[in-house]
Amino acid sequence: MSIEHNSEIKFKVALDENKIPEEISWTAIDGGIDNEPSKAIMISVWDHKKKDTLKMDLWTKDMPVDEMKQFYHQTLVAMAESFERATDDAKMGATMKDFCDYFAEKLELK
């Protein structure tokens, strides 16, 4: 099987003098996104050689706390759905979704 197309996702992070993110933007031309601003990103990459996750979580200093809570909740829900699709483990997917509901309830998001 040969690769017929490469796709790129790019992130730009403007830092202040203390290397704290002030602005974040991203581009994914194949997805129709060009230099769109964002207040936060979470990136996880699986290192199959080390069997470890490399991750980077960034947010701008003006990211509101209430939006950060919502961002985390939505990320957890997406992870639960993705886990279920990737593993076909409906029981654990449901357990993870239950936790997401608990998380949202405790943060008064719903």
C-alpha positions in Angstrom: 0.0 0.0 0.0 1.5 3.3 -1.0 0.8 6.7 0.5 -1.1 8.8 -1.9 -1.6 12.0 0.1 0.0 13.7 3.1 -2.0 16.0 5.3 -0.7 18.4 7.9 -2.1 20.0 11.0 -0.1 23.0 12.2 -0.2 24.8 15.5 1.2 28.3 16.1 1.8 29.4 19.7 2.8 33.0 20.4 4.5 33.2 23.8 5.2 36.1 26.1 8.6 36.9 27.6 8.0 34.2 30.2 7.1 31.6 27.5 3.4 31.6 28.6 1.0 31.2 25.6 -0.7 34.4 24.6 -2.2 33.3 21.3 -2.8 29.9 19.8 -3.9 29.3 16.2 -4.1 26.2 14.0 -4.3 25.2 10.4 -5.6 22.0 8.8 -6.1 22.9 5.1 -7.6 19.5 4.3 -10.3 20.2 7.0 -10.9 23.7 5.7 -9.3 25.4 8.7 -6.8 28.2 8.1 -5.1 30.0 11.0 -8.1 29.7 13.3 -7.6 31.0 16.8 -8.0 28.8 19.9 -7.6 29.3 23.6 -6.4 25.8 24.4 -5.0 22.6 22.8 -4.3 19.1 24.1 -2.1 16.8 22.0 -1.3 13.2 22.8 1.1 11.1 20.7 1.7 7.4 21.3 5.3 6.4 21.3 5.0 2.7 20.4 8.7 2.0 21.1 8.6 3.2 24.7 4.9 2.3 25.1 4.3 5.7 26.5 2.2 8.8 25.8 3.9 12.0 24.9 1.5 14.9 25.6 1.3 18.7 25.5 -1.4 20.7 27.1 -1.4 24.5 26.4 -3.8 27.2 27.1 -3.6 31.0 26.8 -3.5 33.1 29.9 -6.9 34.6 29.0 -8.6 31.2 28.8 -11.6 31.5 31.1 -11.8 28.9 33.9 -15.5 28.1 33.1 -14.5 27.4 29.5 -11.5 25.3 30.6 -13.9 23.1 32.7 -16.2 22.7 29.7 -13.1 22.0 27.4 -12.0 19.2 29.8 -15.5 17.7 30.0 -16.0 17.7 26.3 -12.5 16.1 25.9 -13.3 13.4 28.4 -16.6 12.6 26.5 -14.7 12.5 23.2 -12.1 10.2 24.7 -14.8 7.8 26.1 -16.5 7.7 22.6 -13.1 7.2 20.9 -12.1 4.5 23.4 -15.3 2.6 22.7 -14.9 2.8 18.9 -11.2 1.8 19.1 -11.6 -1.1 21.5 -15.2 -2.2 20.9 -15.4 -2.3 24.7 -19.0 -1.0 25.2 -19.0 -1.8 29.0 -15.9 0.3 29.7 -17.1 3.0 27.3 -20.3 3.3 29.3 -18.3 3.4 32.6 -16.2 6.2 31.2 -19.4 8.1 30.1 -20.8 7.7 33.5 -17.7 9.3 34.9 -18.2 12.2 32.4 -21.7 12.7 33.7 -20.4 12.7 37.3 -17.7 15.2 36.3 -20.2 17.5 34.6 -22.6 17.2 37.6 -19.9 18.1 40.1 -18.7 21.1 38.0 -22.4 22.1 37.5 -21.9 22.0 33.7 -25.3 20.4 33.0 
